[in-house]
Amino acid sequence: MTVIVINDATPAIRGYLKRWFVEPKPNVFVGTVNRRVRKRVLEYARRNAPGIGLLAISSDNSSQGFEIESFGETDRRPTRICGINVIAEKWSEEEENVDGQTF
């Protein structure tokens, strides 16, 4: 099983992905393809729309049962913590409160 989320996909990219995946929600694609097809589809999207943000989660033989790939600028980024894949939200290293103090 593979889930692909794309930011600002062009109609051409969406049409190409619809050959192998269903699109239950705009710019979210779900399907079952083998590793070779998945790699070719992701490479096509990266090559033909270099400015897009893409997040792909697919089945794997790891302990969690999935792997995460990310390309371009996305709102969330894949991170490994102690060997576990998680999706981290963007955050700033230091936040400033109303008094101008950092915490």
Secondary structure, DSSP 8 states (H G I E B T S, - for coil): -EEEEEES--HHHHHHHTTT-EEEETTEEEE---HHHHHHHHHHHHHH-TT-EEEEEEE-SSSSSEEEEEES--SEEEEEETTEEEEEE---SS-B-TTS-B-
